[in-house]
Structure formats: C-alpha cells, structure tokens
Amino acid sequence: MTKITLNNHRTERWKADVAESVEFYNNWFLHFAPQTYITERNEAARVVEEALKRTNDLTAINTEVLIPVNGLERYFGKSLMWVA
C-alpha cells in the first residue's frame, strides 16, 4: 500500500496553507450564510473564553474543569464524556 503524504516535506508552507484555508472558509460562510457565520463565531468565542477562564489560561487543565464548560460537547461531541 502506497502512503500518500501531502506537504509533509514542505513545512515552511504549513502556516500559509492553514491561513489560506481559514480565510477561504470564512469568506465562503460570510458570503453564503452571513448570519450563521456571525452567530456561530460569537458562540465559539464565548465557549473558548469560558474555557480559558476555567483553566486559568490553560494552566489548570483537567476533566473537572472542562467537562462543565457549556458548549464544549457541541464542538467535540460525546467523545468528551468518556473522561468523566
């Protein structure tokens, strides 16, 4: 079986590739679903801000702190529940 690798030998391109992908995604959403984009981006920012506060800026990460963060299950699904 042949292993296909994309860009693994061109690590200098990774940052630009990610930035281009994020920009493309954001522009598509802004064009085709602007209200959904704004609503979801604001909700994601709220969840991240809450997680950062609860973990003391990522210095105290544990399941007791992260499991109750309202919205994390929405983004990570039931996979978070195995650690409870």
C-alpha positions in Angstrom: 0.0 0.0 0.0 1.4 3.4 -1.0 1.3 6.1 1.7 0.3 9.4 0.3 1.7 12.4 2.0 0.8 16.0 1.2 3.1 18.8 2.1 4.9 16.9 4.8 8.2 17.8 3.3 7.3 21.4 2.9 6.7 22.5 6.5 7.5 26.1 5.6 4.2 26.2 3.7 2.0 24.9 6.6 1.3 28.3 8.2 0.4 29.9 4.9 -1.7 26.9 3.9 -3.7 27.0 7.1 -4.2 30.7 6.9 -5.4 30.4 3.3 -7.8 27.6 4.2 -9.3 29.5 7.2 -9.7 32.6 5.0 -11.4 30.6 2.3 -13.8 29.0 4.8 -14.6 32.3 6.5 -15.2 34.1 3.2 -17.4 31.3 1.9 -19.5 31.4 5.1 -19.7 35.2 5.1 -20.9 35.1 1.5 -23.4 32.3 1.7 -24.6 32.4 5.4 -23.5 35.6 7.0 -25.9 35.5 10.0 -25.0 31.8 10.7 -21.3 32.7 10.5 -21.6 35.6 12.9 -23.8 33.7 15.4 -21.5 30.6 15.4 -18.3 32.6 15.6 -19.6 34.5 18.5 -20.7 31.3 20.3 -17.4 29.6 19.6 -15.6 32.7 21.0 -17.8 32.6 24.1 -17.0 28.9 24.7 -13.3 29.4 24.3 -13.3 32.4 26.6 -15.1 30.4 29.3 -12.7 27.5 28.9 -9.7 29.8 29.2 -11.2 31.4 32.4 -12.0 28.0 33.9 -8.5 26.6 33.2 -6.7 29.8 34.4 -5.4 30.4 30.9 -4.6 26.7 30.2 -2.5 26.3 33.3 -5.1 24.1 35.2 -6.5 21.7 32.6 -8.5 18.7 33.9 -11.8 17.0 33.3 -13.5 18.6 36.3 -12.8 22.0 34.8 -13.5 21.3 31.2 -16.5 18.9 31.2 -18.9 21.5 32.6 -17.9 24.2 30.0 -21.2 24.9 28.3 -20.8 24.3 24.6 -17.7 22.1 24.5 -19.8 19.0 23.9 -21.4 20.7 21.0 -18.0 21.1 19.4 -16.3 17.8 20.5 -19.4 15.6 20.7 -19.8 12.7 23.1 -16.1 12.0 23.0 -15.6 14.3 26.0 -17.9 12.1 28.1 -15.5 9.1 28.3 -13.2 11.0 30.7 -16.0 11.8 33.2 
